[in-house]
C-alpha cells in the first residue's frame, strides 16, 4: 500500500502522533532516543554502542547517555559481549517491543484519519 502525502499532511501526522505521545503519560523520548530505539528494533542485531555511534554519526557518549535513559524505563538493556569485553551489546526488551507496537498503532490510526 502506497501512502501519498503532501508535506503539510506528513507534518500534521508527525504532530498528531507526537502529541499523542506527550499526552499518553509515558516518558517523553528525545529524537535521539527514539531513533536509537527504532534502529535497535527495526534493524538486525547485534547492536553495540560503537556501532550505533558510527551508524547515527554521533559520539559514543551521546549514545551512552541515551541508552542510560532508555534503560531506566526498560525500553532497552545492555550487556558486555562475552567474546570481547570491550563491546557493549544493546538488547531488546519486552517493554521496548510493546512501546513500539503501541507507537506503530498510533501512527496507523492517525494516518487513517488524515483527510484524503
N, C-alpha and C positions, 0 to 999 in steps of 0.2 A: 504494500500500500504506500503510495507516494502522497506526502503531505506538502501542498504547495502554499507557503505562507509569504505574505508580504512582510517587509521588515517591521512595520508597526504591529502586525499580528504576532510576530515572533517575540518582540519586546513585551507585548501585552501578556503573552503566555508566560514568559520568564517572570514578569512582575507578579502575576497571579499565583504562580507556583511558589515563588519566594515568599509572598505574603502568607500563603497557607503554612509554609514552614515556620514563619515568625509567630503565627497565631497558634500553632499546634501544641505549644507548651514544652516542647523538647528543646534541647540545646541548639542554639543557632551555630551553624558551621560557616567558617570563612570560605571564600572561594578556593583558597589553597587546600584547606582541609577536605572540601568536597571533591576537588579534582584528585587528590591522593586516594580518597575512599573509592571513587569511581574507577580509578586506574587499577587499584588492587582487586576490585571485584569484577571488572569487565575485561581485563587483560590476563592472559595466562601467567600463573606463578612460575618460578619463585619471584618474589619482590624483596629487594633489600633497600636499606637506607641509601646506599651508594647508587644503586640502580635507579631509584626514584629521583634522586637529585639530578642525575645525568639526564634522564628522560624528560623531566619537567624543567630542566635548566634553571634550577635554584640550588642554593647551598645545602650541604648536609645538615648544618644546624637548623635551617628553616624546616627541613623535613622532620628532624627530630622534635622540634617544638610542636609541629602539627600532630605528629604521632603521639606525643605526650598527652595532648588534649583529646585526641580520638581514643586513646587508651583509657583515659579516666572515665569516659562514657561508654566504654566497652564496644566501640564500633570496629576497632582493630586491636590486635595484640602483637607483641614482638617476642622473639626468642633468638638466642645465639645459634648460629649454624654449627652443629656438632662437627662437621667436616672442616670448617675454617672458623675458629672462634672470633676472628676479626669481623666477620659478617653478621649483621643482624637481619633476620628474616621476618618479614611482615606477614602476619597471619590473619585470615578472615575469622570473623566471629558470627555466631547465630544472631546476635543483636544487630550487627552491621548488615547482615543479609536481610533481616526484617526491615531495618530502616530504609534500605534501598528499594525493597519491594514496595513499601508504602510510598516512597518518593516516585517510583515509576507509575504507581496507580494514580497519584495526584496529577502527574503530568498528562496521563491519558485522559483522565476525567476533565481536566481543564482544556485540553486540546479539543475534546468533543464539544465543548461549549463555545468554541470560537465562532464568530459569525462567518458564514460562508459567502 
